[in-house]
């Protein structure tokens, strides 16, 4: 009969073997990772000399023992910003080091000014992680959403650095996949101090994977604690007035293969409401030029945000070719369609237009934001459309009914307001860790 200590030893050996296999595989995939991370892309700035930071070659922070917060890219950086500001209000002398993986995330972090220092996060290679931790010496690590990197977690555990996962979520599908490596996942979780889950369902799934109950708390989603840029909203309202309140709909955060469908819908809309303006905002800046060319090739007249002028009455598309101005764009529009959902990308966050009381539409592929979308759909603040024909019909209906737009918009606003408070709960949970 196998004793308890033997069982523990076998589990540890199995988990260690899995981590060694994982490390071997990521070394094997290094050329692919380097290509994906550093390949030149038109319209997308490179990392410059700072590429070394991905391998742990970072300069020491200005202040010793900072709180390290990791947000992989733009969306996560925007979402964690209110928490950073709240932390600085509670602890004005607390040094915060914010890491991102992407350059666009770094650009968003720069908007925080001297609230944070920025570095690129190390890739999950043992040497890179060790060099980074040796230089930074963080007092604790807060990771935005479920970014679980085995070597990083193991290194933090070895150095007794507290690790907290913020906004943790785990779908049923992911939970079932992780069941195949349950022992490995459970061993990783030993390096976690706290998992702050969005919902009770997420907490239950983490428990099924072996995470201890005392490591888990349900705080809600800090994404609901949205803070809108009032200057952007005012500028958007000014632009809206310059358009003489012509009907405007926005297709936000669109992806490759989706713009064609949106343009087909817009052509149908123009047949019914000829003065309608489409505000088209591609998700990735490297696609701005291609999307502009696509619009022109299909016979549309185009104004670009980068031209810093108001669209004329004979221009039927305004291309949002700038980053970090979504509140500005949403404020201009009468209603919003959220991209990444007519193609299987998984959708994007509907909270910003909802917080601005804009009625929203989304395609069938919203699996990355299932909970938020379902809440808005259930309250009839958002409609799910299946294709470009349905998109056109719904936009036409909403543009013709101010009463329906106002009703949908206010319901969405109320959904956001009812779910706020996660930042306060998260601050209470991590208060002892960050001091």
Buried (B, 14 or more C-beta within 10 A) or exposed (E): EEEEEEEEEEBEEBBEEBBEEBBEEBEEEEEEBEEEBEEEEEEBEEBEEBBBBBBBBBEEBEEEBBBBBBBBBBBBBBBBBBBBBBBBEEBEEBBBBBBBBBBBBBBBBEEBEEBBBBBBBBBBBBEBBBBBBEBBBBBBBBBBBBBBBBBBBBBBBEEEBBBBBBBBBBBEEEBEEBEEBEBBBBBBBBBBBBBBBBBEBBBBBBBBBBBEEEBBBBBBBBBBBBEBBEEBBEBBEEBBEEBEEEBBBBBBBBBBEBBBBBBBBBBBBBEBBEEBBBBBBBBBBBBBBBBBEBBEEBEBEBBBBEEEEBBEEEBBBBBBBBBBBBBBBBBBBBBBBBBBBBBEBBBBBBBBBBBBBBBBBBBBBBBBBEBBBEBBBEBEBBBBBEEBEBBBBBBBBBBEEEEBBEBBBEBBBBBBEEBBBBBBBBBEBBEEBBE
